[in-house]
Amino acid sequence: MQQTHYYEVNLNWKRDRIGELSSPILDTTIEVATPPEFAGGVPNIWSPEHFYAGAINSCFMTTFLAIAENSKMSFESFECKTIIKLERPEKKYMITEAVIYPKVKMTDPEKDRDRMWRILEKAEENCLVTNSMLTKVRLEPQIS
């Protein structure tokens, strides 16, 4: 059975290059700004680029956890770092590469290392965010 889900995120501009993200179903808000590498950028505030890497990282984690659980694979800890590369190859900024660095501390590394490697590969193959990176975008503006 195929299911369709929708996720709403709203943004309110606050001042300068700073806005605030919210969702009608979440209790917390997140400040967002242009990164300091760009004109008018603001240091120490989450940027769209951080969210892009964070979306990859968090999706990889949740996919990994589901596959590990379904595979009955135990482990002691999991952490992950994702680094994205932003460049301007053809007069347009774009994220051209994302590298995911998962670290898993195994319960029994000698016995399950190969199996864990396959679970990590399967998580990368099935991460819905990385599988959606060429998502079609539609603009529906309201101007008053």
C-alpha positions in Angstrom: 0.0 0.0 0.0 1.5 3.3 -1.1 1.2 6.2 1.3 1.7 9.9 0.7 2.9 12.2 3.5 3.2 16.0 3.7 5.6 18.0 5.9 5.0 21.7 6.4 7.8 24.1 7.4 7.1 27.9 7.7 9.5 30.7 7.7 9.1 34.3 9.0 11.8 36.9 8.2 13.0 38.6 11.3 15.6 41.1 10.3 18.7 41.5 8.0 19.5 38.0 6.7 17.8 36.1 9.6 14.6 34.2 9.6 12.8 31.7 11.9 11.6 28.3 10.9 8.6 26.7 12.5 6.1 23.9 11.8 2.5 23.8 12.9 3.1 20.3 14.5 6.3 21.1 16.3 6.9 23.0 19.5 10.3 24.5 18.7 11.5 27.1 16.3 14.9 27.3 14.6 16.7 30.5 13.6 18.2 30.4 10.1 20.4 32.9 8.2 22.7 33.3 5.3 26.0 31.7 6.2 28.9 34.1 7.0 30.8 33.1 3.8 28.3 35.2 1.8 27.7 39.0 1.9 25.4 39.9 4.8 25.9 36.4 6.3 25.5 35.8 10.0 27.9 33.6 12.0 26.7 31.1 14.6 23.2 30.6 13.1 22.0 27.5 11.2 22.1 28.1 7.4 20.3 26.3 4.5 23.6 24.6 3.8 23.7 23.2 7.4 20.1 22.0 7.1 21.0 20.3 3.8 23.8 18.4 5.5 21.6 17.8 8.5 18.8 16.4 6.4 21.3 13.9 4.8 22.8 13.1 8.2 19.5 12.6 10.1 17.9 10.6 7.2 20.9 8.4 7.0 20.7 7.7 10.8 17.0 6.9 10.8 17.4 4.7 7.8 20.4 2.9 9.4 18.5 2.4 12.7 15.5 0.9 10.9 17.6 -1.5 8.8 19.8 -2.5 11.8 16.7 -3.1 13.9 15.0 -5.2 11.1 18.3 -7.1 10.7 18.5 -7.7 14.5 22.0 -6.1 14.5 23.1 -4.9 17.9 25.7 -2.1 18.4 26.8 0.0 21.3 26.9 3.5 19.7 26.3 5.3 16.5 27.4 8.8 15.4 27.7 10.4 12.0 29.2 13.4 10.3 28.2 14.7 6.9 30.2 17.2 5.0 28.8 18.8 1.9 30.7 20.7 -0.8 29.2 23.9 -2.1 30.7 25.3 -5.3 29.8 27.3 -8.4 30.6 25.0 -11.4 28.4 26.8 -14.0 27.6 30.3 -12.6 25.1 28.8 -10.2 25.9 27.7 -6.7 25.1 24.1 -6.0 26.0 21.4 -3.6 28.1 19.0 -5.7 29.1 16.4 -3.2 28.0 15.0 0.2 30.3 12.6 2.1 28.7 10.7 5.0 31.1 9.5 7.8 29.2 7.0 10.1 31.0 5.6 13.2 29.5 2.5 14.7 30.8 0.9 17.9 30.0 -2.8 17.5 29.0 -5.2 20.3 31.0 -8.0 18.6 33.1 -6.4 15.8 35.0 -9.5 14.7 31.8 -11.5 14.3 29.5 -8.9 12.7 31.8 -6.4 10.8 30.9 -7.6 7.3 27.2 -7.6 8.1 27.4 -4.1 9.6 29.2 -2.9 6.5 26.3 -4.2 4.3 23.7 -2.6 6.6 25.5 0.8 6.3 25.6 0.4 2.5 21.9 -0.5 2.5 21.2 2.6 4.6 23.0 4.8 2.1 21.1 3.2 -0.8 17.7 3.7 0.9 18.1 7.1 2.4 15.1 9.0 1.0 16.8 12.4 1.3 19.8 11.4 -0.8 17.5 9.6 -3.2 15.4 12.8 -3.6 18.2 15.3 -4.2 17.0 16.2 -7.7 13.5 16.9 -6.4 11.3 19.0 -8.7 10.6 22.4 -7.2 7.4 24.3 -7.9 7.0 28.0 -7.0 3.5 29.3 -6.1 4.0 32.9 -4.9 1.5 35.3 -3.3 2.3 39.0 -3.6 0.2 41.6 -1.9 
